[in-house]
Amino acid sequence: MELTDIQIRLRESIAESGIAQKELARQVGVSPQTISKYMKKDIFPALDTFAKLCKALDVSSDFILGLKAY
């Protein structure tokens, strides 16, 4: 299964943030398994969860969606 550009940017943002998946999951209000699924393309977060992810990672939604460079 090939990752989309969104999943690649999400993975990169998580790695660059230095936040552990478990802590990110706690901040966003989902399970660590759900964070893993977001990165593996199994599911995409709901809009409110997506906004929380961007805030926790300190990245813009435009960057994750590929609408502008970081």
N, CA, C and O atoms as a CHARMM CRD file, in Angstrom:
* protein
*
  280
    1    1 MET  N      0.84100  -1.17500   0.00000 PROA 1      0.00000
    2    1 MET  CA     0.00000   0.00000   0.00000 PROA 1      0.00000
    3    1 MET  C      0.89200   1.24500   0.00000 PROA 1      0.00000
    4    1 MET  O      1.76700   1.39900   0.85200 PROA 1      0.00000
    5    2 GLU  N      0.65500   2.11100  -0.95300 PROA 2      0.00000
    6    2 GLU  CA     1.44900   3.33400  -1.07700 PROA 2      0.00000
    7    2 GLU  C      0.81800   4.45500  -0.24800 PROA 2      0.00000
    8    2 GLU  O     -0.39600   4.65200  -0.26500 PROA 2      0.00000
    9    3 LEU  N      1.65600   5.17100   0.46500 PROA 3      0.00000
   10    3 LEU  CA     1.17000   6.28100   1.26900 PROA 3      0.00000
   11    3 LEU  C      0.87300   7.48900   0.38600 PROA 3      0.00000
   12    3 LEU  O      1.53300   7.71000  -0.63000 PROA 3      0.00000
   13    4 THR  N     -0.12100   8.25900   0.78600 PROA 4      0.00000
   14    4 THR  CA    -0.41300   9.50300   0.08400 PROA 4      0.00000
   15    4 THR  C      0.52800  10.59000   0.59300 PROA 4      0.00000
   16    4 THR  O      1.19600  10.42100   1.61400 PROA 4      0.00000
   17    5 ASP  N      0.57100  11.68700  -0.11800 PROA 5      0.00000
   18    5 ASP  CA     1.39600  12.81700   0.31200 PROA 5      0.00000
   19    5 ASP  C      0.96900  13.30700   1.69300 PROA 5      0.00000
   20    5 ASP  O      1.80800  13.73300   2.48700 PROA 5      0.00000
   21    6 ILE  N     -0.32700  13.24900   1.98300 PROA 6      0.00000
   22    6 ILE  CA    -0.81800  13.68500   3.28900 PROA 6      0.00000
   23    6 ILE  C     -0.23600  12.81000   4.39300 PROA 6      0.00000
   24    6 ILE  O      0.24300  13.32800   5.40300 PROA 6      0.00000
   25    7 GLN  N     -0.27100  11.49600   4.21500 PROA 7      0.00000
   26    7 GLN  CA     0.28800  10.60300   5.23100 PROA 7      0.00000
   27    7 GLN  C      1.80200  10.80700   5.37500 PROA 7      0.00000
   28    7 GLN  O      2.34000  10.73400   6.48000 PROA 7      0.00000
   29    8 ILE  N      2.46900  11.05800   4.27500 PROA 8      0.00000
   30    8 ILE  CA     3.92100  11.29200   4.34400 PROA 8      0.00000
   31    8 ILE  C      4.21000  12.55500   5.14500 PROA 8      0.00000
   32    8 ILE  O      5.08000  12.55300   6.01600 PROA 8      0.00000
   33    9 ARG  N      3.48100  13.64200   4.85200 PROA 9      0.00000
   34    9 ARG  CA     3.70900  14.88300   5.60500 PROA 9      0.00000
   35    9 ARG  C      3.31900  14.72900   7.06700 PROA 9      0.00000
   36    9 ARG  O      3.96200  15.30600   7.94400 PROA 9      0.00000
   37   10 LEU  N      2.27900  13.96000   7.33700 PROA 10     0.00000
   38   10 LEU  CA     1.88300  13.70900   8.72400 PROA 10     0.00000
   39   10 LEU  C      2.98100  12.93300   9.45400 PROA 10     0.00000
   40   10 LEU  O      3.36100  13.29300  10.56800 PROA 10     0.00000
   41   11 ARG  N      3.48000  11.89000   8.83900 PROA 11     0.00000
   42   11 ARG  CA     4.57700  11.10600   9.43700 PROA 11     0.00000
   43   11 ARG  C      5.79500  11.98400   9.70600 PROA 11     0.00000
   44   11 ARG  O      6.38600  11.92400  10.78400 PROA 11     0.00000
   45   12 GLU  N      6.16500  12.79600   8.72500 PROA 12     0.00000
   46   12 GLU  CA     7.32300  13.67800   8.88100 PROA 12     0.00000
   47   12 GLU  C      7.10600  14.67500  10.01400 PROA 12     0.00000
   48   12 GLU  O      8.01900  14.94200  10.79500 PROA 12     0.00000
   49   13 SER  N      5.90800  15.21800  10.10200 PROA 13     0.00000
   50   13 SER  CA     5.60500  16.20500  11.14300 PROA 13     0.00000
   51   13 SER  C      5.66000  15.56900  12.52800 PROA 13     0.00000
   52   13 SER  O      6.13900  16.18400  13.48100 PROA 13     0.00000
   53   14 ILE  N      5.17200  14.34600  12.63500 PROA 14     0.00000
   54   14 ILE  CA     5.23300  13.64700  13.92300 PROA 14     0.00000
   55   14 ILE  C      6.68500  13.37800  14.29900 PROA 14     0.00000
   56   14 ILE  O      7.08600  13.59700  15.44200 PROA 14     0.00000
   57   15 ALA  N      7.46200  12.90800  13.34700 PROA 15     0.00000
   58   15 ALA  CA     8.87700  12.61500  13.61200 PROA 15     0.00000
   59   15 ALA  C      9.63000  13.88500  14.01000 PROA 15     0.00000
   60   15 ALA  O     10.41800  13.87100  14.95600 PROA 15     0.00000
   61   16 GLU  N      9.39200  14.96800  13.29600 PROA 16     0.00000
   62   16 GLU  CA    10.09100  16.22000  13.58200 PROA 16     0.00000
   63   16 GLU  C      9.65300  16.85100  14.89500 PROA 16     0.00000
   64   16 GLU  O     10.42100  17.59200  15.51000 PROA 16     0.00000
   65   17 SER  N      8.43700  16.57100  15.33100 PROA 17     0.00000
   66   17 SER  CA     7.92800  17.17500  16.56700 PROA 17     0.00000
   67   17 SER  C      8.61200  16.61200  17.80700 PROA 17     0.00000
   68   17 SER  O      8.71800  17.28800  18.83100 PROA 17     0.00000
   69   18 GLY  N      9.07500  15.36800  17.70300 PROA 18     0.00000
   70   18 GLY  CA     9.68100  14.72100  18.86100 PROA 18     0.00000
   71   18 GLY  C      8.66500  14.23400  19.87900 PROA 18     0.00000
   72   18 GLY  O      9.04100  13.74600  20.94400 PROA 18     0.00000
   73   19 ILE  N      7.39000  14.35800  19.56700 PROA 19     0.00000
   74   19 ILE  CA     6.32500  13.90800  20.46200 PROA 19     0.00000
   75   19 ILE  C      6.08500  12.41900  20.22800 PROA 19     0.00000
   76   19 ILE  O      5.92100  11.98500  19.08800 PROA 19     0.00000
   77   20 ALA  N      6.06700  11.64800  21.29300 PROA 20     0.00000
   78   20 ALA  CA     5.78000  10.21800  21.18300 PROA 20     0.00000
   79   20 ALA  C      4.32300  10.02900  20.74800 PROA 20     0.00000
   80   20 ALA  O      3.45600  10.83500  21.08600 PROA 20     0.00000
   81   21 GLN  N      4.06800   8.96200  19.99900 PROA 21     0.00000
   82   21 GLN  CA     2.70400   8.69100  19.53100 PROA 21     0.00000
   83   21 GLN  C      1.72300   8.62000  20.68300 PROA 21     0.00000
   84   21 GLN  O      0.59000   9.08600  20.56300 PROA 21     0.00000
   85   22 LYS  N      2.14200   8.04400  21.79400 PROA 22     0.00000
   86   22 LYS  CA     1.24600   7.91600  22.94600 PROA 22     0.00000
   87   22 LYS  C      0.86800   9.28800  23.48400 PROA 22     0.00000
   88   22 LYS  O     -0.29200   9.52400  23.82200 PROA 22     0.00000
   89   23 GLU  N      1.83900  10.19500  23.56700 PROA 23     0.00000
   90   23 GLU  CA     1.56900  11.54900  24.04600 PROA 23     0.00000
   91   23 GLU  C      0.73500  12.32600  23.04000 PROA 23     0.00000
   92   23 GLU  O     -0.18200  13.05400  23.42100 PROA 23     0.00000
   93   24 LEU  N      1.04200  12.17700  21.77600 PROA 24     0.00000
   94   24 LEU  CA     0.25000  12.83700  20.73900 PROA 24     0.00000
   95   24 LEU  C     -1.20000  12.37100  20.80300 PROA 24     0.00000
   96   24 LEU  O     -2.12400  13.18000  20.71700 PROA 24     0.00000
   97   25 ALA  N     -1.39000  11.08200  20.95200 PROA 25     0.00000
   98   25 ALA  CA    -2.73800  10.52600  21.05600 PROA 25     0.00000
   99   25 ALA  C     -3.48100  11.12000  22.25400 PROA 25     0.00000
  100   25 ALA  O     -4.66400  11.44700  22.15800 PROA 25     0.00000
  101   26 ARG  N     -2.77800  11.25700  23.37900 PROA 26     0.00000
  102   26 ARG  CA    -3.39500  11.83600  24.57100 PROA 26     0.00000
  103   26 ARG  C     -3.81200  13.27900  24.30200 PROA 26     0.00000
  104   26 ARG  O     -4.91700  13.68500  24.66200 PROA 26     0.00000
  105   27 GLN  N     -2.93700  14.04700  23.67300 PROA 27     0.00000
  106   27 GLN  CA    -3.23600  15.45300  23.38700 PROA 27     0.00000
  107   27 GLN  C     -4.41400  15.61200  22.42800 PROA 27     0.00000
  108   27 GLN  O     -5.20800  16.54400  22.55000 PROA 27     0.00000
  109   28 VAL  N     -4.51200  14.69800  21.48500 PROA 28     0.00000
  110   28 VAL  CA    -5.55000  14.78600  20.46000 PROA 28     0.00000
  111   28 VAL  C     -6.86700  14.15100  20.91500 PROA 28     0.00000
  112   28 VAL  O     -7.93900  14.50300  20.42400 PROA 28     0.00000
  113   29 GLY  N     -6.76900  13.21200  21.85900 PROA 29     0.00000
  114   29 GLY  CA    -7.98000  12.55800  22.36100 PROA 29     0.00000
  115   29 GLY  C     -8.35600  11.29600  21.61300 PROA 29     0.00000
  116   29 GLY  O     -9.53200  10.94600  21.52400 PROA 29     0.00000
  117   30 VAL  N     -7.35400  10.60800  21.07300 PROA 30     0.00000
  118   30 VAL  CA    -7.57700   9.33500  20.39100 PROA 30     0.00000
  119   30 VAL  C     -6.58400   8.31300  20.94500 PROA 30     0.00000
  120   30 VAL  O     -5.70800   8.66300  21.73600 PROA 30     0.00000
  121   31 SER  N     -6.71700   7.06800  20.53600 PROA 31     0.00000
  122   31 SER  CA    -5.79100   6.03400  20.99600 PROA 31     0.00000
  123   31 SER  C     -4.49300   6.07900  20.18800 PROA 31     0.00000
  124   31 SER  O     -4.48600   6.57300  19.06100 PROA 31     0.00000
  125   32 PRO  N     -3.40200   5.57000  20.75100 PROA 32     0.00000
  126   32 PRO  CA    -2.16000   5.48200  19.97600 PROA 32     0.00000
  127   32 PRO  C     -2.33500   4.64400  18.70000 PROA 32     0.00000
  128   32 PRO  O     -1.69000   4.91300  17.68600 PROA 32     0.00000
  129   33 GLN  N     -3.19600   3.64400  18.75400 PROA 33     0.00000
  130   33 GLN  CA    -3.45900   2.82100  17.57400 PROA 33     0.00000
  131   33 GLN  C     -4.11200   3.65300  16.46200 PROA 33     0.00000
  132   33 GLN  O     -3.85300   3.43100  15.27900 PROA 33     0.00000
  133   34 THR  N     -4.94700   4.59600  16.84800 PROA 34     0.00000
  134   34 THR  CA    -5.59300   5.45700  15.86200 PROA 34     0.00000
  135   34 THR  C     -4.56100   6.35200  15.18600 PROA 34     0.00000
  136   34 THR  O     -4.60500   6.54700  13.97200 PROA 34     0.00000
  137   35 ILE  N     -3.63300   6.89800  15.97000 PROA 35     0.00000
  138   35 ILE  CA    -2.55200   7.70200  15.38500 PROA 35     0.00000
  139   35 ILE  C     -1.78300   6.85600  14.37500 PROA 35     0.00000
  140   35 ILE  O     -1.45700   7.32800  13.28600 PROA 35     0.00000
  141   36 SER  N     -1.49600   5.62000  14.73200 PROA 36     0.00000
  142   36 SER  CA    -0.78400   4.71100  13.83600 PROA 36     0.00000
  143   36 SER  C     -1.57000   4.49300  12.54700 PROA 36     0.00000
  144   36 SER  O     -0.99000   4.46600  11.46200 PROA 36     0.00000
  145   37 LYS  N     -2.87000   4.34000  12.66300 PROA 37     0.00000
  146   37 LYS  CA    -3.71200   4.14400  11.47600 PROA 37     0.00000
  147   37 LYS  C     -3.70200   5.37800  10.57900 PROA 37     0.00000
  148   37 LYS  O     -3.70900   5.25300   9.35500 PROA 37     0.00000
  149   38 TYR  N     -3.68500   6.57300  11.17900 PROA 38     0.00000
  150   38 TYR  CA    -3.60100   7.79200  10.37000 PROA 38     0.00000
  151   38 TYR  C     -2.32500   7.78100   9.53400 PROA 38     0.00000
  152   38 TYR  O     -2.33500   8.19600   8.37500 PROA 38     0.00000
  153   39 MET  N     -1.24400   7.31300  10.11400 PROA 39     0.00000
  154   39 MET  CA     0.04600   7.32400   9.41600 PROA 39     0.00000
  155   39 MET  C      0.16200   6.20900   8.39300 PROA 39     0.00000
  156   39 MET  O      0.97800   6.29800   7.47600 PROA 39     0.00000
  157   40 LYS  N     -0.64300   5.15300   8.53300 PROA 40     0.00000
  158   40 LYS  CA    -0.57300   4.01500   7.61900 PROA 40     0.00000
  159   40 LYS  C     -1.66600   4.02900   6.56200 PROA 40     0.00000
  160   40 LYS  O     -1.80800   3.07600   5.79700 PROA 40     0.00000
  161   41 LYS  N     -2.44100   5.11500   6.51800 PROA 41     0.00000
  162   41 LYS  CA    -3.47100   5.30400   5.49900 PROA 41     0.00000
  163   41 LYS  C     -4.72500   4.45700   5.70800 PROA 41     0.00000
  164   41 LYS  O     -5.57300   4.39600   4.81700 PROA 41     0.00000
  165   42 ASP  N     -4.86200   3.81100   6.84700 PROA 42     0.00000
  166   42 ASP  CA    -6.07500   3.04300   7.09100 PROA 42     0.00000
  167   42 ASP  C     -7.29400   3.95400   7.23400 PROA 42     0.00000
  168   42 ASP  O     -8.38400   3.64200   6.75500 PROA 42     0.00000
  169   43 ILE  N     -7.08300   5.08000   7.90000 PROA 43     0.00000
  170   43 ILE  CA    -8.17800   6.02800   8.11900 PROA 43     0.00000
  171   43 ILE  C     -7.62700   7.44900   8.08000 PROA 43     0.00000
  172   43 ILE  O     -6.42400   7.66600   8.22800 PROA 43     0.00000
  173   44 PHE  N     -8.52300   8.41100   7.87800 PROA 44     0.00000
  174   44 PHE  CA    -8.14600   9.81500   7.94200 PROA 44     0.00000
  175   44 PHE  C     -8.93300  10.43400   9.09000 PROA 44     0.00000
  176   44 PHE  O    -10.10400  10.10200   9.27600 PROA 44     0.00000
  177   45 PRO  N     -8.31400  11.32900   9.86700 PROA 45     0.00000
  178   45 PRO  CA    -9.01600  11.88900  11.02200 PROA 45     0.00000
  179   45 PRO  C    -10.20000  12.76600  10.63300 PROA 45     0.00000
  180   45 PRO  O    -10.22900  13.38100   9.56600 PROA 45     0.00000
  181   46 ALA  N    -11.17600  12.80100  11.54300 PROA 46     0.00000
  182   46 ALA  CA   -12.28300  13.75000  11.38800 PROA 46     0.00000
  183   46 ALA  C    -11.69500  15.16200  11.43200 PROA 46     0.00000
  184   46 ALA  O    -10.58900  15.35500  11.93600 PROA 46     0.00000
  185   47 LEU  N    -12.41600  16.13300  10.91800 PROA 47     0.00000
  186   47 LEU  CA   -11.88800  17.49300  10.83500 PROA 47     0.00000
  187   47 LEU  C    -11.48500  18.05700  12.18800 PROA 47     0.00000
  188   47 LEU  O    -10.44300  18.70300  12.29500 PROA 47     0.00000
  189   48 ASP  N    -12.28800  17.82700  13.22700 PROA 48     0.00000
  190   48 ASP  CA   -11.92500  18.35800  14.54400 PROA 48     0.00000
  191   48 ASP  C    -10.65900  17.68700  15.07500 PROA 48     0.00000
  192   48 ASP  O     -9.83300  18.34100  15.71200 PROA 48     0.00000
  193   49 THR  N    -10.50500  16.41100  14.82100 PROA 49     0.00000
  194   49 THR  CA    -9.29900  15.69400  15.24100 PROA 49     0.00000
  195   49 THR  C     -8.10700  16.14400  14.41100 PROA 49     0.00000
  196   49 THR  O     -7.00100  16.27800  14.93600 PROA 49     0.00000
  197   50 PHE  N     -8.31800  16.37600  13.13700 PROA 50     0.00000
  198   50 PHE  CA    -7.25800  16.86900  12.27000 PROA 50     0.00000
  199   50 PHE  C     -6.74300  18.22100  12.77000 PROA 50     0.00000
  200   50 PHE  O     -5.53500  18.46000  12.79400 PROA 50     0.00000
  201   51 ALA  N     -7.65700  19.09600  13.16600 PROA 51     0.00000
  202   51 ALA  CA    -7.26900  20.40700  13.69900 PROA 51     0.00000
  203   51 ALA  C     -6.44100  20.24300  14.97300 PROA 51     0.00000
  204   51 ALA  O     -5.45200  20.95000  15.17000 PROA 51     0.00000
  205   52 LYS  N     -6.84200  19.31500  15.83100 PROA 52     0.00000
  206   52 LYS  CA    -6.08400  19.05500  17.06500 PROA 52     0.00000
  207   52 LYS  C     -4.70200  18.49400  16.76000 PROA 52     0.00000
  208   52 LYS  O     -3.72700  18.84900  17.42300 PROA 52     0.00000
  209   53 LEU  N     -4.61200  17.62600  15.76600 PROA 53     0.00000
  210   53 LEU  CA    -3.31400  17.07900  15.35200 PROA 53     0.00000
  211   53 LEU  C     -2.38000  18.19500  14.89300 PROA 53     0.00000
  212   53 LEU  O     -1.22100  18.25700  15.30300 PROA 53     0.00000
  213   54 CYS  N     -2.88700  19.06000  14.05400 PROA 54     0.00000
  214   54 CYS  CA    -2.06800  20.16800  13.54000 PROA 54     0.00000
  215   54 CYS  C     -1.60200  21.06400  14.68100 PROA 54     0.00000
  216   54 CYS  O     -0.44700  21.49000  14.71100 PROA 54     0.00000
  217   55 LYS  N     -2.49400  21.34700  15.60800 PROA 55     0.00000
  218   55 LYS  CA    -2.12800  22.19400  16.74400 PROA 55     0.00000
  219   55 LYS  C     -1.06400  21.51900  17.60200 PROA 55     0.00000
  220   55 LYS  O     -0.07600  22.15200  17.97300 PROA 55     0.00000
  221   56 ALA  N     -1.25500  20.24400  17.91900 PROA 56     0.00000
  222   56 ALA  CA    -0.29600  19.51100  18.74900 PROA 56     0.00000
  223   56 ALA  C      1.06900  19.41700  18.07600 PROA 56     0.00000
  224   56 ALA  O      2.10100  19.45000  18.74600 PROA 56     0.00000
  225   57 LEU  N      1.07100  19.30100  16.75900 PROA 57     0.00000
  226   57 LEU  CA     2.32100  19.17900  16.00600 PROA 57     0.00000
  227   57 LEU  C      2.90900  20.53400  15.61700 PROA 57     0.00000
  228   57 LEU  O      4.02000  20.61400  15.09400 PROA 57     0.00000
  229   58 ASP  N      2.15200  21.58800  15.87700 PROA 58     0.00000
  230   58 ASP  CA     2.57300  22.95700  15.54300 PROA 58     0.00000
  231   58 ASP  C      2.87100  23.10200  14.05300 PROA 58     0.00000
  232   58 ASP  O      3.88700  23.67300  13.65700 PROA 58     0.00000
  233   59 VAL  N      1.95700  22.57100  13.23600 PROA 59     0.00000
  234   59 VAL  CA     2.04300  22.71300  11.78400 PROA 59     0.00000
  235   59 VAL  C      0.69500  23.20600  11.26700 PROA 59     0.00000
  236   59 VAL  O     -0.33600  23.01200  11.91100 PROA 59     0.00000
  237   60 SER  N      0.71400  23.83700  10.11600 PROA 60     0.00000
  238   60 SER  CA    -0.54700  24.30900   9.54800 PROA 60     0.00000
  239   60 SER  C     -1.25200  23.16800   8.82200 PROA 60     0.00000
  240   60 SER  O     -0.62700  22.24500   8.30000 PROA 60     0.00000
  241   61 SER  N     -2.55500  23.26800   8.81200 PROA 61     0.00000
  242   61 SER  CA    -3.33300  22.27300   8.06100 PROA 61     0.00000
  243   61 SER  C     -3.00400  22.38300   6.57500 PROA 61     0.00000
  244   61 SER  O     -3.01500  21.38000   5.86200 PROA 61     0.00000
  245   62 ASP  N     -2.71200  23.58800   6.10800 PROA 62     0.00000
  246   62 ASP  CA    -2.33500  23.78100   4.70400 PROA 62     0.00000
  247   62 ASP  C     -1.08800  22.97700   4.35400 PROA 62     0.00000
  248   62 ASP  O     -0.99000  22.42400   3.25900 PROA 62     0.00000
  249   63 PHE  N     -0.13600  22.91200   5.28100 PROA 63     0.00000
  250   63 PHE  CA     1.07400  22.13600   5.03100 PROA 63     0.00000
  251   63 PHE  C      0.74200  20.64800   4.91600 PROA 63     0.00000
  252   63 PHE  O      1.14900  19.99300   3.95600 PROA 63     0.00000
  253   64 ILE  N      0.00600  20.11300   5.89000 PROA 64     0.00000
  254   64 ILE  CA    -0.33300  18.68600   5.87600 PROA 64     0.00000
  255   64 ILE  C     -1.11000  18.33600   4.60400 PROA 64     0.00000
  256   64 ILE  O     -0.89300  17.28300   4.00500 PROA 64     0.00000
  257   65 LEU  N     -2.00700  19.21900   4.20500 PROA 65     0.00000
  258   65 LEU  CA    -2.82000  18.96400   3.01700 PROA 65     0.00000
  259   65 LEU  C     -2.07800  19.24800   1.71200 PROA 65     0.00000
  260   65 LEU  O     -2.59300  18.97100   0.62800 PROA 65     0.00000
  261   66 GLY  N     -0.87000  19.79900   1.81700 PROA 66     0.00000
  262   66 GLY  CA    -0.08100  20.06500   0.62500 PROA 66     0.00000
  263   66 GLY  C     -0.45400  21.33400  -0.10400 PROA 66     0.00000
  264   66 GLY  O     -0.12400  21.49700  -1.27900 PROA 66     0.00000
  265   67 LEU  N     -1.14100  22.24100   0.58200 PROA 67     0.00000
  266   67 LEU  CA    -1.56100  23.48400  -0.05200 PROA 67     0.00000
  267   67 LEU  C     -0.48300  24.55600  -0.02000 PROA 67     0.00000
  268   67 LEU  O     -0.51800  25.50100  -0.80800 PROA 67     0.00000
  269   68 LYS  N      0.48500  24.40900   0.90000 PROA 68     0.00000
  270   68 LYS  CA     1.63100  25.31800   0.92000 PROA 68     0.00000
  271   68 LYS  C      2.80300  24.65100   1.62300 PROA 68     0.00000
  272   68 LYS  O      2.62200  23.71600   2.40300 PROA 68     0.00000
  273   69 ALA  N      3.98500  25.13100   1.34400 PROA 69     0.00000
  274   69 ALA  CA     5.20100  24.57700   1.94600 PROA 69     0.00000
  275   69 ALA  C      5.28000  24.98300   3.40500 PROA 69     0.00000
  276   69 ALA  O      4.68700  25.98200   3.81100 PROA 69     0.00000
  277   70 TYR  N      6.00800  24.21400   4.18600 PROA 70     0.00000
  278   70 TYR  CA     6.14600  24.46500   5.61800 PROA 70     0.00000
  279   70 TYR  C      6.96300  25.67700   5.89100 PROA 70     0.00000
  280   70 TYR  O      7.17600  26.02900   7.05100 PROA 70     0.00000
